[in-house]
Amino acid sequence: MIQQYGFKVPRSALATTADEAATVASEIGLPVALKISSPDIVHKTDVGGVMLNLGRANQVRQAFEQIVSSARAACPHAHVQGVEIQEMVTEGTEVIIGLLDDPQFGPVIMFGLGGVFTEVLQDVTFRVVPIERSDAAQMIHEIQGQKLLQGYRGASPVSEDMLIDLLMNASRMASDQAGKLQSVDFNPIMVWKDQHRVVDAKILWHPQPQPAPSTAQANPRHLDRFFKARSVALVGASTTPGKVGNAVLDSLLNHEFKGQVYPINPSRDEIMGVKA
């Protein structure tokens, strides 16, 4: 599915035995990464379900057995489909792109440094979907780790146009699947020069489709009641100079407000000459 939105993934295949894993790894090309494949295991690393940079067939066999054993020990009730054998991506900087169906705002998009940096540094930024290319550019420049993407200590800079394209693709995905997608984590996405690979993706769907977010324009008419109020009740009005309730009441009574003012105070009959 994610390839339909312009995201590239490493070559991979599923293996159900250790020997099959070694054969698949040889066909893909060593070194490879191995990851547990189970719909019931979201955080693969936490259960010992990931091993990286395996360069020999016997290492792949041993890693297969170890991953399956660790996953079953940590999640005995999980349905294990096998182990995914994946092309090892050895270069690049890790970034994350996330999508979330927020109950208040609808689909939102996140961008930041990926991998463990997401949890440790929390260097991420958000926008409400859909976004424009200018929004995507702002997101890239808002994170503190942007220097790593601009070419740090002699490293080649990552194409900003490519990063913008990835964010726009994710925004389009969120809009197309609004009400269906619950959350998406592309983490990490390895990025270098004008290339990228989505190394891991977690996609959660709503059990039942949700109503699409409203596209109606906001109605500002009722804001006049706040900004052009005809009367104001000030709860906590005070007779003590220096207190907020005194300063606000003074501002309402003695400056530009022309409406009726109602000071609210449980122990005073009047404040500043106005009935409380």
C-alpha positions as CSV (number, residue, x, y, z in Angstrom):
1,M,0.0,0.0,0.0
2,I,2.7,2.5,1.0
3,Q,4.4,2.1,-2.4
4,Q,1.3,3.5,-4.0
5,Y,2.0,6.8,-2.2
6,G,5.6,7.0,-3.4
7,F,7.4,5.4,-0.4
8,K,10.3,3.0,-1.3
9,V,11.0,0.0,0.9
10,P,14.0,-2.4,1.0
11,R,13.7,-5.7,-0.8
12,S,12.3,-8.3,1.5
13,A,10.6,-11.7,1.8
14,L,9.0,-13.8,4.5
15,A,10.7,-17.0,5.7
16,T,9.1,-19.7,7.9
17,T,12.2,-21.8,8.5
18,A,15.8,-21.1,9.2
19,D,17.0,-22.8,6.0
20,E,14.5,-20.8,4.0
21,A,15.7,-17.6,5.7
22,A,19.3,-18.4,4.6
23,T,18.2,-19.1,1.0
24,V,16.1,-15.8,0.9
25,A,19.0,-13.8,2.3
26,S,21.3,-15.1,-0.3
27,E,18.9,-14.2,-3.1
28,I,18.4,-10.7,-1.7
29,G,22.1,-10.2,-1.1
30,L,24.0,-10.2,2.2
31,P,24.1,-8.4,4.6
32,V,20.5,-8.5,5.7
33,A,18.2,-7.6,8.6
34,L,15.8,-10.0,10.2
35,K,12.5,-9.0,11.8
36,I,9.7,-10.9,13.4
37,S,6.5,-10.9,11.5
38,S,3.4,-10.9,13.7
39,P,0.2,-8.8,13.6
40,D,0.2,-9.1,17.4
41,I,3.7,-7.6,18.0
42,V,4.0,-3.9,17.3
43,H,7.3,-3.1,18.9
44,K,9.6,-5.7,17.5
45,T,12.8,-4.6,19.1
46,D,11.3,-4.8,22.6
47,V,10.8,-8.5,22.3
48,G,14.1,-9.3,20.7
49,G,12.5,-9.5,17.3
50,V,15.1,-7.7,15.3
51,M,18.7,-8.5,14.3
52,L,20.8,-6.4,11.9
53,N,23.7,-6.6,9.6
54,L,23.9,-10.4,9.2
55,G,26.6,-11.1,6.6
56,R,26.8,-15.0,6.6
57,A,24.2,-17.7,6.0
58,N,24.9,-19.4,9.3
59,Q,24.3,-16.1,11.1
60,V,21.0,-15.8,9.4
61,R,19.9,-19.3,10.5
62,Q,21.0,-18.7,14.1
63,A,19.3,-15.3,14.1
64,F,16.0,-16.8,12.7
65,E,15.9,-19.3,15.6
66,Q,16.8,-16.7,18.2
67,I,14.2,-14.2,17.0
68,V,11.4,-16.7,16.9
69,S,12.3,-18.1,20.3
70,S,12.6,-14.6,21.9
71,A,9.3,-13.4,20.4
72,R,7.4,-16.5,21.6
73,A,8.9,-16.2,25.1
74,A,7.9,-12.5,25.3
75,C,4.5,-12.9,23.6
76,P,3.4,-16.5,24.0
77,H,-0.1,-15.8,22.6
78,A,1.1,-13.9,19.5
79,H,0.5,-15.4,16.1
80,V,4.0,-15.6,14.5
81,Q,3.8,-15.7,10.7
82,G,7.6,-16.1,10.3
83,V,10.6,-13.8,10.0
84,E,11.0,-11.0,7.4
85,I,14.3,-11.1,5.6
86,Q,15.1,-7.5,4.5
87,E,17.8,-5.8,2.5
88,M,20.2,-4.1,4.9
89,V,20.2,-0.3,4.5
90,T,23.6,0.8,5.8
91,E,23.7,4.5,5.1
92,G,21.6,7.5,5.8
93,T,20.0,9.5,8.6
94,E,16.9,8.2,10.4
95,V,13.8,10.2,10.2
96,I,10.2,9.5,11.2
97,I,6.9,10.5,9.5
98,G,3.8,9.7,11.5
99,L,0.1,10.0,10.9
100,L,-2.6,10.1,13.6
101,D,-6.4,10.4,13.4
102,D,-6.9,12.9,16.3
103,P,-10.4,13.1,17.8
104,Q,-10.3,16.9,17.9
105,F,-8.3,17.9,14.8
106,G,-8.8,14.9,12.5
107,P,-5.8,13.6,10.5
108,V,-2.5,15.1,11.7
109,I,1.1,14.6,10.4
110,M,4.4,14.4,12.4
111,F,8.0,14.7,11.3
112,G,11.2,14.4,13.2
113,L,14.4,12.4,13.7
114,G,13.6,8.7,13.7
115,G,14.7,5.5,15.4
116,V,15.5,5.9,19.1
117,F,15.9,9.6,18.7
118,T,12.1,10.0,18.5
119,E,11.6,8.7,22.0
120,V,14.8,10.1,23.6
121,L,14.9,13.6,22.1
122,Q,11.2,14.0,21.1
123,D,12.4,16.3,18.4
124,V,9.2,16.3,16.3
125,T,6.8,18.8,14.8
126,F,3.1,18.5,13.8
127,R,0.6,19.9,11.3
128,V,-3.0,19.3,10.5
129,V,-3.6,17.5,7.2
130,P,-3.8,18.5,4.4
131,I,-0.5,20.4,4.2
132,E,1.1,22.6,1.5
133,R,4.7,22.3,0.4
134,S,5.5,25.4,2.4
135,D,4.1,23.7,5.5
136,A,6.3,20.7,4.8
137,A,9.4,22.9,4.5
138,Q,8.6,24.6,7.7
139,M,8.3,21.3,9.5
140,I,11.7,20.2,8.3
141,H,13.3,23.5,9.5
142,E,11.5,23.4,12.9
143,I,13.2,20.3,14.3
144,Q,16.5,20.8,16.2
145,G,18.1,18.0,14.3
146,Q,17.8,19.7,11.0
147,K,21.6,20.2,10.9
148,L,22.0,16.4,10.5
149,L,20.0,16.6,7.4
150,Q,21.9,19.6,5.9
151,G,25.2,17.8,5.8
152,Y,26.9,17.5,9.2
153,R,30.7,17.3,9.4
154,G,31.3,16.6,5.8
155,A,28.3,14.3,5.2
156,S,26.3,14.9,2.0
157,P,23.1,16.9,2.6
158,V,19.8,15.2,2.3
159,S,17.6,16.6,-0.5
160,E,15.0,18.9,1.0
161,D,12.8,18.5,-2.0
162,M,12.7,14.8,-1.4
163,L,11.8,15.2,2.2
164,I,9.0,17.6,1.2
165,D,7.8,15.1,-1.4
166,L,7.7,12.4,1.4
167,L,5.6,14.6,3.7
168,M,3.3,15.6,0.9
169,N,2.8,11.9,0.0
170,A,2.0,11.1,3.6
171,S,-0.4,14.0,3.8
172,R,-2.2,12.7,0.6
173,M,-2.3,9.2,2.2
174,A,-3.9,10.6,5.3
175,S,-6.5,12.6,3.3
176,D,-7.4,9.6,1.1
177,Q,-7.8,7.2,4.0
178,A,-9.4,9.7,6.4
179,G,-11.8,7.9,8.8
180,K,-10.1,4.5,8.1
181,L,-6.5,5.0,9.3
182,Q,-6.0,5.2,13.1
183,S,-2.3,5.8,13.0
184,V,0.8,5.3,10.9
185,D,4.5,5.2,11.9
186,F,7.1,5.2,9.2
187,N,10.0,4.7,11.6
188,P,12.8,4.8,10.7
189,I,13.0,6.1,7.2
190,M,16.6,6.1,6.1
191,V,17.4,9.2,4.0
192,W,20.5,10.1,2.2
193,K,21.2,12.5,-0.7
194,D,18.0,12.1,-2.9
195,Q,17.2,8.6,-1.7
196,H,15.1,7.0,1.0
197,R,13.9,3.7,2.3
198,V,11.1,3.0,4.7
199,V,12.8,0.4,7.0
200,D,9.8,-0.2,9.2
201,A,6.1,0.8,9.0
202,K,3.3,0.3,11.5
203,I,-0.2,0.9,10.2
204,L,-3.3,0.6,12.5
205,W,-6.8,0.8,11.1
206,H,-10.0,1.8,12.9
207,P,-12.0,-1.3,13.8
208,Q,-15.0,0.6,12.3
209,P,-14.7,3.4,9.8
210,Q,-15.0,6.8,11.4
211,P,-17.0,9.8,10.0
212,A,-14.9,11.9,7.7
213,P,-13.9,15.2,9.2
214,S,-16.1,18.1,8.3
215,T,-14.9,20.4,5.5
216,A,-17.3,23.2,6.5
217,Q,-15.8,26.6,7.0
218,A,-15.6,28.0,10.5
219,N,-18.3,30.4,11.3
220,P,-16.8,33.5,13.1
221,R,-20.1,35.2,13.7
222,H,-20.4,34.2,17.3
223,L,-17.0,35.5,18.2
224,D,-18.5,39.0,18.3
225,R,-20.1,37.9,21.6
226,F,-16.6,37.6,23.1
227,F,-14.7,40.5,21.4
228,K,-17.7,42.9,21.3
229,A,-19.5,41.9,24.5
230,R,-22.4,44.1,25.6
231,S,-21.9,42.9,29.3
232,V,-19.2,41.2,31.3
233,A,-19.5,39.3,34.6
234,L,-16.1,39.4,36.4
235,V,-15.9,36.4,38.8
236,G,-13.4,37.2,41.5
237,A,-13.7,41.0,41.4
238,S,-11.5,42.4,44.2
239,T,-11.2,45.7,46.2
240,T,-7.5,45.0,46.9
241,P,-5.1,47.0,44.6
242,G,-2.6,44.8,43.0
243,K,-4.8,41.7,42.7
244,V,-5.8,40.6,39.2
245,G,-9.5,40.9,40.1
246,N,-9.0,44.5,41.0
247,A,-6.9,45.4,37.9
248,V,-9.3,43.8,35.5
249,L,-12.3,45.5,37.0
250,D,-10.5,48.8,36.9
251,S,-9.8,48.2,33.2
252,L,-13.4,47.4,32.4
253,L,-14.9,50.3,34.4
254,N,-12.5,53.1,33.7
255,H,-11.3,52.6,30.2
256,E,-12.8,51.9,26.8
257,F,-15.4,49.2,27.6
258,K,-18.9,50.8,27.3
259,G,-21.0,47.8,28.3
260,Q,-22.5,46.7,31.6
261,V,-20.1,45.3,34.2
262,Y,-21.2,42.9,36.9
263,P,-18.5,42.3,39.7
264,I,-18.9,38.9,41.3
265,N,-17.7,38.8,45.0
266,P,-19.3,36.8,47.8
267,S,-18.5,39.3,50.6
268,R,-19.0,42.8,49.1
269,D,-22.2,44.7,48.2
270,E,-20.3,47.0,45.8
271,I,-16.9,47.5,44.3
272,M,-15.6,50.7,42.8
273,G,-19.1,52.1,43.0
274,V,-20.8,49.3,41.1
275,K,-23.3,46.9,42.7
276,A,-21.7,43.5,43.3
